[in-house]
Amino acid sequence: MKKADDVELLIDVGSSEEEDDDSLHRAKLKVKTKDDPNKELQEQQIEDEDDDEDDALAIKPIGVEPTSSGSQQVGQEQQDPESNSNIIPENNSQRSANNLEANEGRINGIQNQPTFYIRSRTATVNTAALKDDVYESLDYDVCDNVLFKEEQKRTDNARFNIRKDILRWIIFIQIGVVTALIACVIDIPIEELSAVKYTFLKNSVDNNVAANINPGGNLVIPYLYWMGLSIVPVVLGAALVTYVEPITAGSGMPQVKSYLNGIKIPRIVRIKTLAVKAVGVVTAVVGGLVGGKEGPMAHAGAVVAAGISQGKSTTFVKDFRVFRAFRDDHEKRDFVLGGAAAGVAAAFGSPIGGMLFSLEEAASFWNQNLIWRTLVASIISSFTLNIVLSAYHGLNNFTFTGLFNLGKFEQPLTFEYFELPIFMLFGVTGGLLGAMWNSYNTHINRFRSRFIKFKFARILEAALVAVIGVTLACVMIFFINDCRPLGNDPTDYPVQLFCEDNEYNAVAALWFQTPEATVRSLFHDPPGSHKILTLTVFTLVYYFLACLTFGLNVSLGIFIPTGLVGAAWGRLVAMIIFYIFPEATFLSPGKYALIGAAANLGGVLRMTISLSVILMETTGVETSFFFPLIVTLISAKWVGDYFTEGIYDIQIKMSCVPLLPWELLPKYKGLKASQLMSSPVICIKKCDSAKYIYKVLRRCKHNGFPVVEDVQGNNRENGRVCGIVLRSQLIVILLNSFYEEKKHFWEKEVSIQTFRNVYPRYPSIDSVRLPNEKENYTVNLEIFMNPSPVRVSQCDSASKIFKKFRALGLRHMIVIDRENRVVGIITRKDFLYK
């Protein structure tokens, strides 16, 4: 007998890739061995054995789908054999798995056929489908089985429903409080460490560089100090992200958005993720990288919500035995949405903006009650942060709004009707600059993914970017002479440098403070605080650094640098117009800095309503100024959408996450279910043997199996659909030995709580041991399966199917014929990679 890896099965399709997708191809199967590579067996037919119990697991070519005429149609996908064994991919097809062993029974008279590794030459057509196999879908559809209905009957009373509703409100309030406290834990170290850093650098510059005496001669020492104070924290944060928890890289918003869309992102809501995220944000901001702490707060809030709502910690293996009724994906999703909103509210001091941000950018499913609870979590988070930070800063009243404190405009912001075209032009400019930024950043990140693969290289890259930032800042400070009187001091760390006495260097003032403080300065500095040359060079340098930084292996958000670049060029445009038209008294630099920030944010993030509210709440502008903001943001979004997608959507696509869009992709319109579905389907009988179920779970990685009845012999594919059962349920059944022959032992003990206790880290099939004496036991799935799965006819349109799939948050959709027999199955990946 040959070893399994001595045999290779090739699929040779005798047609060109240019042929119509509906054309039928005949697959030629060639079997080569290492002993005799010239020996080929063409047109080998691998058939099922009807008299063998494993007939549904017989070898079938991956990607070859039977058609109604009996011919074979070659698909575009196959399982990634390199996927982690702990991650169960939800393959786009319900075809046989990649490494299925040959039937243990007889195939063409040959005993113990070797394993066939199946490879298709069309597999390269769909590399994205292979990459996204590491992602599973979440079970947002409630499993309405017998156990669930029994629980509903036991708890079908007003007292239980009121208690459960009160618990929901309590959880959302706790989410708001804890998220705010974590925001304080992040903000206070950043503020204190940044103060120490910039005070030291200011003193170093003042002590080593004397005005008009050997200018630049001793600037090297402060430069080296600055570089060291940047490299050390950046390397520390990058090392934590790279070696401890890579999922914490970036802002976290793409991951949260994917999770709320129904994708299970590995390790996204673990306690270790939260800890590394918090420390990583502190080190990156203190290190001076171009980024902010506001974006990661949404991720932090999501982790807090996921942890509190489950009443247990899988990291510390501790079950507090509370909130058990909320241990499923459907309930957990709602709490995570509230946590993301609370995080944004804490970051900006904007409860309404936080709620709108989560709904506009992150949420895929919501209802009226969820909106109310999310708003309460946002209000509690913002209020708690206000109390703690106001007490920390020694304020007599609660005036500390949020982490991103832009300050209040002293004078009301007004506008004239003739300024509306100017606001629209700002929006168009922001859309163009945002589209360019997204495009450049995408190319840089693709370069990173191709060439910067080693972990140590990623840490060196972060350190290199920190060095580049410090070097460019020093070059600006050295070559641009922009001195201002100390009476107009906009910074806490005024540096004299080459200026006269009682003057400070305005260029150094832009760099010797946190990015939030720089945005605040651009909003509120009096006219004449900067030269046109200063803001021009600063805008270009910061635009470049932001594009270079976003995508590093560090925990940083994109909101602050994007808003800062927009505020800089917005104020710059106002200064240029005022220089040309001195009589234009309506030109307020602060007002146009705010409009520029909105335009740039809209061009990069592509959000409108939530950004308008956030900017209004963080700056305290009147509601009458909402119209200029929304006009600017809509213009920026429309122009930007013409060229590229928003940065979060781009990052999701680069990660090959199968995110369901709001609308069906145009190329799928006009298709039917029979053209979308994957087949043949591995089915399980309502009363099936433990041996068969065990082998199915061992040999394939699918996460859902149609349950059939009225099966003729062992040909399960011809049975009538009576339900669907999940892989996680089958593993729990086998682990607990819920066999029909032993029903009197477990019948009274089993409940829906049995499955919730192991949520969310369901055991793998590797933890199941099936002794020989239990192989012939029967598993009755009647009380475990979902008896009402969503089914569609093979003639239903793709548009109709997509609406159902999107609205119900489905994971699987069974395609049936007129006799209620399974003909195929549809998953979310069939809408993306077919």
C-alpha positions in Angstrom: 0.0 0.0 0.0 1.3 3.5 -0.9 1.6 6.1 1.7 -1.0 8.9 1.6 1.5 11.6 0.5 2.8 9.4 -2.3 -0.4 9.9 -4.4 -1.6 13.1 -6.0 -4.9 13.6 -7.7 -5.0 16.2 -10.4 -8.1 17.7 -12.0 -7.5 18.7 -15.6 -10.3 20.7 -17.1 -10.5 20.5 -20.8 -11.8 24.0 -21.4 -10.4 27.5 -21.3 -11.1 30.0 -18.5 -12.8 32.3 -21.0 -15.7 29.9 -21.5 -19.0 30.8 -20.1 -19.6 30.0 -16.4 -22.6 27.9 -17.3 -20.8 25.6 -19.8 -20.3 22.1 -18.7 -16.8 20.6 -18.4 -15.7 17.0 -18.2 -13.0 16.5 -15.6 -10.1 14.2 -16.4 -8.6 12.7 -13.3 -5.0 11.7 -13.3 -3.4 9.7 -10.6 0.4 9.9 -10.3 2.6 8.0 -7.9 6.2 8.7 -6.9 7.2 5.1 -7.9 6.0 5.5 -11.5 5.3 9.1 -12.4 4.5 8.2 -16.0 1.7 5.9 -15.0 -1.6 7.7 -15.4 -5.1 6.7 -15.0 -7.3 9.0 -17.1 -11.0 9.5 -16.7 -10.9 7.5 -13.5 -14.4 7.4 -12.0 -14.5 7.5 -8.2 -17.9 6.3 -7.2 -19.9 6.0 -4.0 -20.6 2.6 -2.6 -24.3 2.4 -1.8 -23.9 -0.5 0.5 -21.3 1.2 2.6 -22.3 3.4 5.5 -19.7 5.9 4.5 -21.1 6.5 1.1 -21.8 10.2 1.8 -18.1 10.6 2.5 -16.8 9.0 -0.7 -14.1 10.8 -2.6 -15.4 13.5 -4.9 -13.2 16.0 -6.8 -13.2 19.3 -4.9 -14.8 22.0 -6.9 -16.7 19.6 -9.2 -20.4 20.1 -8.8 -23.0 17.8 -10.4 -25.5 19.4 -12.7 -29.0 18.3 -13.6 -27.7 16.6 -16.7 -25.3 14.4 -14.7 -22.1 16.2 -16.0 -19.6 17.8 -13.8 -19.1 21.6 -13.3 -15.9 22.8 -12.0 -16.1 25.3 -9.1 -13.6 27.8 -8.0 -12.8 27.0 -4.4 -11.2 24.4 -2.3 -10.2 24.0 1.4 -7.0 25.5 2.6 -5.0 22.6 3.9 -2.7 24.9 5.9 -5.5 26.2 8.2 -5.1 25.9 11.9 -6.7 22.8 13.3 -8.2 24.8 16.1 -10.1 27.0 13.7 -12.9 25.3 11.9 -13.3 27.0 8.5 -16.7 27.4 7.2 -16.0 26.4 3.6 -17.8 28.1 0.8 -19.1 24.8 -0.3 -20.6 21.9 1.4 -18.5 19.6 -0.7 -16.2 16.8 0.7 -13.2 18.1 2.6 -9.8 18.4 1.1 -8.1 15.5 2.8 -10.9 12.9 3.0 -9.7 9.4 3.3 -10.9 6.8 0.8 -13.7 4.6 1.9 -12.8 1.9 4.3 -15.0 -0.3 2.3 -14.2 -1.6 -1.1 -13.8 0.7 -4.1 -13.5 -1.1 -7.4 -12.3 -4.1 -5.5 -9.3 -2.4 -3.9 -9.0 -2.5 -0.1 -7.9 0.6 1.9 -7.5 3.2 -0.8 -5.0 5.9 0.1 -5.8 9.5 0.8 -6.1 11.7 -2.2 -4.9 15.2 -2.1 -7.1 17.1 -4.6 -5.7 20.0 -6.5 -7.5 22.0 -9.2 -5.8 24.2 -11.7 -8.7 26.7 -11.3 -8.0 27.1 -7.6 -5.8 30.2 -8.2 -8.9 31.9 -9.6 -10.2 32.4 -6.1 -7.3 32.9 -3.7 -9.5 35.3 -1.6 -11.9 32.4 -0.9 -9.0 30.3 0.3 -7.7 33.0 2.6 -11.0 33.7 4.2 -11.4 30.1 5.3 -9.9 30.9 8.6 -13.0 32.9 9.4 -16.2 31.3 10.7 -19.6 32.8 10.8 -21.5 33.5 14.1 -24.8 31.9 14.8 -27.1 34.9 14.9 -30.1 32.8 14.0 -31.7 31.4 17.2 -31.8 27.6 17.3 -35.5 27.0 17.9 -35.1 23.4 19.0 -37.0 21.3 21.5 -34.7 22.2 24.4 -35.1 25.9 23.6 -38.9 25.6 23.5 -38.9 23.8 26.8 -36.9 26.6 28.4 -39.4 29.1 26.9 -42.3 27.3 28.5 -40.6 27.2 31.9 -39.8 30.9 31.7 -43.0 32.1 29.9 -44.1 34.4 32.7 -44.1 38.1 33.3 -41.7 37.9 36.3 -39.0 36.1 34.3 -39.3 38.5 31.4 -39.1 41.5 33.6 -36.1 40.1 35.4 -34.3 39.3 32.1 -35.0 42.8 30.8 -33.7 44.4 34.0 -30.5 42.3 33.7 -30.0 43.6 30.2 -30.2 47.2 31.4 -27.8 46.4 34.3 -25.3 44.9 31.9 -25.4 48.0 29.6 -24.9 50.3 32.5 -22.0 48.2 33.7 -20.5 48.3 30.2 -20.7 52.1 30.2 -19.0 52.4 33.7 -16.2 49.9 33.0 -15.5 51.3 29.5 -15.1 54.8 31.0 -12.7 53.5 33.7 -10.6 51.8 31.1 -10.5 55.0 29.1 -9.2 56.8 32.2 -6.6 54.2 32.7 -5.4 54.8 29.1 -5.7 58.6 29.1 -4.0 59.5 32.5 -0.7 57.6 31.7 -0.6 59.2 28.3 -1.1 62.7 29.7 1.5 62.2 32.5 4.2 60.5 30.4 3.7 63.0 27.5 4.1 65.9 30.0 7.4 64.4 31.3 8.6 63.8 27.8 7.9 67.2 26.3 9.1 69.0 29.4 12.4 67.2 29.2 12.7 67.9 25.5 11.9 71.6 26.0 14.5 72.0 28.7 17.0 70.1 26.6 16.4 72.4 23.7 16.6 75.6 25.8 19.8 74.4 27.6 21.6 73.2 24.5 20.6 75.8 21.9 21.2 79.4 22.6 19.5 82.0 20.5 21.7 83.6 17.8 24.8 81.7 19.1 26.0 78.9 16.8 22.5 78.1 15.6 22.0 74.3 15.2 25.4 73.5 16.7 23.9 71.7 19.7 20.6 70.6 18.3 22.0 67.1 17.8 21.7 66.3 21.5 17.9 67.2 21.8 17.4 65.3 18.5 19.0 62.2 20.0 17.0 62.5 23.2 13.8 62.9 21.2 14.7 59.9 19.1 15.4 57.7 22.1 12.2 58.8 23.9 10.2 57.8 20.8 11.9 54.6 19.8 11.8 52.9 23.3 8.0 53.1 23.9 7.2 52.4 20.2 9.4 49.3 20.2 7.8 48.1 23.4 4.3 48.6 22.1 5.1 47.0 18.7 6.7 44.0 20.5 3.6 43.5 22.6 1.3 43.6 19.6 3.6 41.4 17.5 4.5 38.7 19.9 1.6 38.7 22.5 -1.6 39.6 20.6 -1.4 40.5 16.9 -5.2 41.1 16.7 -4.6 44.4 18.6 -2.8 46.0 15.7 -4.5 49.1 14.3 -7.6 50.8 15.6 -9.7 47.6 15.9 -12.7 49.1 14.2 -12.5 46.8 11.1 -12.5 43.8 13.4 -15.5 45.1 15.5 -17.4 45.9 12.3 -16.7 42.4 11.0 -17.8 40.8 14.3 -21.1 42.7 14.3 -21.6 41.7 10.7 -21.6 38.0 11.7 -17.9 37.0 11.4 -16.1 35.3 14.2 -12.7 37.0 14.4 -10.3 34.9 16.5 -9.3 36.4 19.8 -11.0 39.7 19.2 -12.9 40.0 22.6 -10.5 38.4 25.0 -9.1 40.0 28.2 -5.6 39.6 27.0 -6.5 41.5 23.9 -7.9 44.3 26.0 -4.7 44.5 28.1 -2.4 44.6 25.1 -4.6 47.1 23.4 -4.5 49.5 26.3 -0.7 49.2 26.9 -0.1 49.4 23.1 -2.1 52.6 22.7 -0.2 54.3 25.6 3.2 53.4 24.2 2.4 54.4 20.7 0.9 57.8 21.6 3.7 58.5 24.1 6.2 57.4 21.5 5.0 60.2 19.2 3.6 58.1 16.4 1.0 59.8 14.2 -2.2 58.3 15.6 -4.6 58.6 18.5 -6.2 56.7 21.3 -9.8 57.4 20.2 -10.2 54.6 17.6 -9.0 51.7 19.8 -11.6 52.7 22.5 -14.4 51.2 20.4 -12.5 47.9 20.4 -11.9 48.2 24.1 -15.6 48.8 24.8 -16.5 45.8 22.6 -14.2 43.5 24.7 -15.6 44.9 28.0 -19.2 44.2 26.7 -18.4 40.7 25.6 -16.8 39.9 28.9 -19.4 41.3 31.2 -22.4 40.0 29.3 -21.3 36.4 29.5 -20.7 36.3 33.3 -17.6 34.2 33.0 -14.0 34.5 31.9 -12.6 31.8 29.6 -9.1 33.2 30.0 -9.1 32.7 33.8 -11.4 29.7 33.6 -13.8 31.3 36.0 -17.6 31.1 35.8 -19.5 33.5 38.0 -22.8 31.8 37.2 -24.6 35.0 36.2 -26.1 36.2 33.0 -26.4 32.6 31.7 -29.4 33.4 29.6 -27.2 35.7 27.4 -24.7 33.1 26.4 -25.2 32.9 22.7 -24.1 34.9 19.6 -27.4 36.7 19.2 -27.4 38.2 22.6 -23.7 38.8 22.7 -23.8 40.8 19.5 -26.1 43.4 21.0 -23.9 43.9 24.0 -20.8 44.2 21.8 -22.6 47.0 19.8 -23.3 48.8 23.1 -19.7 48.4 24.2 -18.4 49.9 20.9 -20.8 52.9 21.3 -19.7 53.3 24.9 -16.0 53.3 23.8 -16.6 56.0 21.2 -18.7 58.1 23.7 -15.8 57.9 26.2 -13.3 58.9 23.6 -15.1 62.0 22.4 -17.4 62.9 25.3 -20.2 62.4 22.8 -22.9 60.0 23.9 -25.2 60.7 20.9 -22.3 60.6 18.6 -21.1 57.3 20.0 -24.5 55.7 19.5 -24.7 57.1 15.9 -21.1 56.0 15.2 -21.8 52.4 16.1 -25.0 52.3 14.2 -23.6 54.0 11.1 -20.2 52.4 10.8 -20.3 49.2 12.8 -23.8 47.7 13.3 -25.4 45.3 10.8 -28.5 44.5 12.9 -30.4 46.8 15.3 -33.9 47.5 16.7 -35.5 50.2 18.7 -34.9 48.6 22.1 -31.2 48.1 21.2 -30.9 51.8 20.2 -32.2 52.9 23.6 -29.9 50.6 25.5 -26.9 51.6 23.4 -27.7 55.3 24.1 -27.8 54.6 27.8 -24.5 52.8 27.8 -23.0 55.8 25.9 -24.4 58.3 28.3 -23.2 56.4 31.4 -19.7 56.0 29.8 -19.4 59.7 29.0 -20.7 60.8 32.4 -18.4 58.4 34.3 -15.4 59.6 32.4 -16.4 63.2 33.0 -16.6 62.6 36.8 -13.3 60.7 37.0 -11.2 63.0 34.9 -12.7 66.2 36.4 -11.9 64.9 39.8 -8.4 63.9 38.7 -7.7 67.4 37.3 -9.1 69.1 40.4 -12.0 70.8 38.7 -14.9 72.0 40.8 -17.5 71.2 38.1 -17.8 68.4 35.6 -16.3 70.1 32.6 -13.9 67.4 31.2 -15.9 66.1 28.3 -13.8 63.2 26.9 -10.4 61.9 25.8 -10.6 63.9 22.7 -11.1 67.4 24.1 -11.2 69.9 21.3 -12.1 72.8 23.5 -15.1 75.1 23.2 -15.3 78.0 20.7 -15.5 81.3 22.6 -17.6 83.0 19.9 -20.5 81.3 18.2 -19.7 80.0 14.8 -21.8 81.7 12.1 -21.9 81.4 8.4 -23.2 83.3 5.4 -25.2 81.8 2.6 -22.4 82.5 0.1 -20.1 80.3 2.1 -22.0 77.2 1.3 -20.2 76.7 -2.1 -17.0 77.1 -0.2 -18.0 74.4 2.3 -18.9 72.2 -0.7 -15.5 72.8 -2.3 -13.9 71.9 1.1 -15.8 68.7 1.0 -14.7 67.9 -2.6 -11.1 68.6 -1.6 -11.4 66.4 1.4 -12.9 63.6 -0.7 -10.1 63.8 -3.2 -7.4 63.9 -0.5 -9.1 61.1 1.4 -9.3 58.9 -1.6 -5.6 59.6 -2.4 -4.8 58.8 1.2 -6.7 55.5 1.2 -5.1 54.5 -2.1 -1.6 55.2 -0.9 -2.1 53.6 2.4 -3.5 50.5 0.7 -0.4 50.2 -1.5 1.9 50.6 1.5 0.0 47.9 3.4 0.1 45.5 0.5 3.9 46.1 0.3 4.0 45.3 4.1 2.1 42.1 3.7 4.3 40.9 0.9 7.8 41.8 2.1 7.6 42.5 5.8 6.6 39.1 7.1 9.0 38.4 9.9 8.0 39.5 13.4 11.2 41.2 14.2 11.1 43.1 10.9 7.7 44.5 11.9 9.1 45.9 15.1 12.0 47.4 13.3 9.6 49.0 10.8 7.7 50.7 13.7 11.0 52.0 15.1 12.0 53.2 11.7 8.8 55.2 11.2 9.3 56.7 14.6 12.8 57.8 13.6 11.4 59.3 10.3 8.8 61.3 12.2 11.3 62.7 14.6 13.7 63.5 11.9 11.1 65.3 9.7 9.9 67.3 12.7 13.5 68.4 13.6 14.1 69.4 10.0 11.0 71.5 10.0 11.9 73.2 13.3 15.5 73.9 12.2 14.8 75.3 8.7 11.5 77.2 9.2 11.8 80.4 11.1 8.4 81.1 12.6 8.6 83.0 15.9 5.6 84.4 17.8 5.3 86.5 20.9 4.8 84.6 24.2 1.6 86.5 24.9 -0.1 84.4 22.3 1.4 81.1 23.7 -0.9 78.3 22.5 1.1 75.4 24.0 2.2 74.2 27.4 5.7 73.7 26.3 6.9 76.9 24.5 10.4 76.4 23.0 12.5 79.5 22.4 15.0 77.8 20.1 16.4 80.4 17.7 13.8 83.1 18.6 14.4 86.3 20.5 13.5 86.7 24.2 9.8 86.6 25.0 9.2 84.7 21.8 8.5 81.0 21.1 9.0 78.8 18.0 5.5 78.2 16.5 6.8 75.2 14.5 8.1 73.5 17.6 4.7 74.2 19.3 3.0 72.0 16.7 5.2 69.0 17.5 5.9 69.4 21.2 2.5 68.3 22.3 0.1 65.4 21.8 -1.9 65.3 18.5 -5.1 66.1 20.3 -3.5 69.3 21.7 -2.3 70.2 18.2 -5.9 69.9 16.8 -7.1 72.1 19.7 -4.5 74.7 18.9 -5.4 74.8 15.2 -9.1 75.3 16.2 -8.6 78.0 18.8 -5.3 79.8 18.0 -5.9 83.5 17.3 -5.3 84.7 13.7 -1.6 85.2 12.8 -0.4 82.4 15.1 1.3 80.5 12.1 2.9 81.3 8.9 1.5 80.0 5.6 4.8 78.2 5.0 4.6 76.5 8.4 1.1 75.1 7.9 1.9 74.1 4.3 4.9 72.0 5.2 3.3 70.7 8.3 0.2 69.5 6.3 2.4 67.7 3.8 4.6 66.1 6.4 1.7 64.9 8.6 -0.2 63.6 5.6 2.8 61.5 4.7 3.4 60.3 8.2 -0.2 59.4 8.8 -0.2 57.4 5.6 3.0 55.6 6.6 1.9 54.9 10.2 -1.5 53.5 9.7 -0.9 49.8 9.2 2.1 49.4 11.5 2.0 46.6 14.0 1.0 49.0 16.8 -2.3 49.9 18.4 -3.3 53.3 17.0 -6.4 54.9 15.6 -6.8 57.0 12.5 -9.3 59.6 13.7 -6.8 62.1 15.2 -4.2 62.3 12.4 -7.0 62.5 9.8 -8.7 65.3 11.6 -5.4 67.0 12.3 -4.4 67.1 8.7 -7.8 68.5 7.7 -7.6 71.1 10.4 -4.2 72.2 9.2 -5.1 72.6 5.5 -8.5 74.1 6.4 -6.8 76.8 8.5 -4.2 77.2 5.7 -6.8 77.8 3.0 -8.5 80.4 5.3 -5.2 82.2 5.7 -4.5 82.2 2.0 -7.9 83.6 1.1 -7.6 86.2 3.8 -4.1 87.1 2.5 -5.6 87.6 -1.0 -8.8 89.3 0.2 -8.1 91.2 3.4 -11.6 92.6 3.5 -13.1 89.1 3.9 -13.9 89.4 7.6 -16.1 86.3 7.6 -12.9 84.1 7.3 -12.4 82.7 10.8 -9.3 80.4 10.9 -10.9 78.3 13.6 -14.1 77.8 11.7 -12.4 76.7 8.5 -10.0 74.5 10.5 -13.2 72.7 11.8 -14.6 72.5 8.3 -11.3 71.2 7.0 -11.2 68.5 9.7 -14.7 67.4 8.8 -13.9 67.3 5.1 -10.8 65.2 5.6 -12.5 62.8 8.1 -15.3 62.4 5.6 -12.9 61.7 2.8 -11.1 59.0 4.7 -13.8 57.4 6.9 -16.9 58.0 4.7 -19.2 58.8 7.6 -21.6 61.7 7.7 -24.2 61.9 10.5 -22.2 60.5 13.3 -19.2 62.7 12.5 -21.3 65.8 12.4 -22.7 65.1 15.8 -19.3 64.1 17.3 -17.7 67.3 16.0 -20.6 69.4 17.3 -20.5 67.8 20.8 -16.7 67.9 21.1 -16.5 71.6 20.1 -19.7 72.9 21.6 -20.8 74.6 18.4 -24.5 75.6 18.0 -26.9 73.3 16.3 -27.2 75.9 13.5 -23.7 74.9 12.4 -24.8 71.4 11.7 -25.8 72.3 8.2 -22.3 73.4 7.1 -20.8 70.3 8.6 -23.2 67.9 7.0 -22.9 69.6 3.6 -19.1 69.3 3.8 -19.2 65.6 4.9 -21.7 64.6 2.3 -19.7 66.2 -0.4 -16.5 64.5 0.8 -18.3 61.1 1.0 -19.7 61.4 -2.5 -16.5 62.4 -4.1 -14.4 59.9 -2.2 -16.8 57.0 -2.9 -16.3 57.7 -6.6 -12.7 56.6 -6.3 -12.2 54.3 -3.4 -14.0 52.8 -0.4 -13.7 54.0 3.2 -10.5 53.0 5.0 -12.2 50.5 7.3 -13.9 48.7 4.4 -10.5 48.6 2.5 -8.8 47.0 5.5 -11.6 44.4 5.8 -11.2 43.5 2.2 -7.4 43.2 2.5 -7.9 40.9 5.4 -10.2 38.7 3.2 -13.0 38.8 5.8 -16.3 37.7 4.1 -18.2 40.8 5.1 -21.8 40.9 3.8 -22.5 44.3 2.1 -25.7 46.1 2.6 -26.8 45.5 -1.0 -26.3 42.5 -3.3 -23.3 42.9 -5.6 -24.4 43.7 -9.1 -22.8 40.6 -10.7 -25.2 38.4 -8.7 -28.4 40.0 -9.8 -30.4 37.8 -12.1 -28.9 34.6 -10.7 -30.9 31.8 -9.1 -30.3 29.7 -6.0 -29.2 26.8 -8.2 -26.4 29.0 -9.6 -25.4 30.2 -6.1 -25.5 27.1 -4.1 -22.8 24.6 -3.3 -23.4 20.9 -3.7 -23.4 18.0 -3.1 -24.3 18.4 0.6 -23.3 16.1 3.5 -26.5 15.3 5.3 -27.2 13.5 8.6 -30.2 11.3 9.3 -32.5 12.3 12.2 -31.5 9.0 13.9 -28.0 8.3 12.8 -25.1 6.2 14.1 -22.5 7.7 16.3 -19.8 6.2 14.1 -21.0 8.1 11.0 -21.4 11.4 12.8 -17.9 11.0 14.3 -16.4 10.3 10.9 -18.2 13.3 9.3 -16.8 15.6 11.9 -13.4 14.2 11.6 -13.2 14.2 7.8 -14.8 17.6 7.0 -14.8 21.0 8.5 -18.3 22.2 7.7 -20.2 23.9 10.5 -23.8 23.0 9.6 -25.4 19.8 8.4 -29.0 19.4 7.1 -30.9 16.7 9.0 -33.0 14.5 6.8 -35.6 11.8 7.1 -37.3 9.3 4.8 -33.9 8.1 3.7 -33.7 5.1 1.4 -30.9 2.9 2.6 -27.8 5.0 3.3 -28.3 7.5 0.5 -28.8 10.5 2.8 -28.7 13.0 0.0 -32.1 11.9 -1.2 -33.8 12.4 2.2 -36.3 15.1 3.0 -35.2 18.0 5.1 -36.5 18.1 8.7 -33.9 20.4 10.3 -30.3 21.5 10.6 -27.7 20.7 13.2 -24.5 22.6 14.0 -21.1 21.1 14.3 -20.7 22.5 17.8 -24.0 20.8 18.9 -22.8 17.4 17.5 -19.5 17.6 19.3 -21.3 18.4 22.6 -23.6 15.5 22.0 -20.8 13.0 21.5 -18.8 14.4 24.4 -21.7 13.9 26.8 -22.7 10.5 25.2 -26.3 11.6 24.5 -27.1 8.3 22.8 -30.6 6.9 22.3 -29.6 3.7 24.0 -28.6 5.6 27.1 -31.5 8.0 27.0 -32.8 7.1 30.5 -29.5 8.3 32.0 -29.4 11.8 30.5 -33.0 12.6 29.4 -33.9 14.5 32.6 -30.5 16.3 32.9 -30.0 17.6 29.4 -31.2 21.2 28.7 -30.3 24.2 26.6 -27.9 25.2 29.4 -25.7 22.2 28.6 -24.7 23.8 25.4 -24.5 27.3 26.8 -22.0 26.2 29.5 -19.3 25.5 26.8 -20.0 28.7 24.9 -18.1 30.4 23.3 -15.1 28.1 23.1 -16.8 24.9 21.9 -14.5 21.8 22.1 -13.0 20.4 18.9 -13.6 17.0 17.5 -10.1 16.1 18.6 -11.4 16.0 22.2 -13.9 13.3 21.4 -13.0 9.7 21.8 -15.4 7.1 20.4 -14.7 3.6 21.8 -15.6 0.6 19.7 -18.5 -0.4 21.9 -20.2 3.0 21.2 -19.7 3.0 17.4 -23.1 1.4 16.8 -25.0 3.6 19.2 -27.6 5.8 17.8 -27.9 9.6 18.1 -31.4 10.9 17.9 -31.2 14.6 16.8 -34.9 15.3 17.2 -34.5 17.4 20.4 -31.2 19.0 19.4 -31.7 20.1 15.8 -33.3 23.3 14.6 -36.6 22.0 13.1 -37.3 25.2 11.2 -34.2 26.1 9.2 -34.5 28.7 6.5 -35.1 27.0 3.2 -35.4 28.3 -0.3 -36.3 26.9 -3.6 -33.7 26.3 -6.2 -35.6 28.7 -8.5 -35.6 31.6 -6.0 -33.7 34.7 -7.1 -30.4 35.7 -5.6 -31.8 39.1 -4.6 -34.6 37.5 -2.6 -32.2 35.1 -1.0 -29.7 37.8 -0.1 -32.4 39.9 1.6 -33.4 37.0 3.8 -29.8 36.1 4.5 -28.9 39.7 5.5 -32.1 40.5 7.5 -32.0 37.3 9.5 -28.3 37.1 10.1 -28.1 33.6 8.7 -25.2 31.3 8.7 -26.6 28.5 6.4 -29.5 28.4 4.0 -30.7 25.1 2.6 -31.8 24.9 -1.0 -34.5 22.3 -1.7 -36.4 21.0 -4.6 -40.2 20.6 -4.9 -40.1 17.4 -2.8 -38.3 19.1 0.0 -35.0 17.2 -0.8 -31.6 18.9 -0.3 -30.0 20.0 -3.5 -27.5 22.5 -2.2 -26.6 24.9 0.6 -25.8 28.6 0.6 -23.4 30.4 3.0 -22.3 34.1 3.1 -19.2 33.3 1.0 -21.4 32.2 -1.9 -22.4 35.9 -2.2 -18.8 37.0 -2.4 -16.5 34.5 -4.0 -18.6 32.4 -6.4 
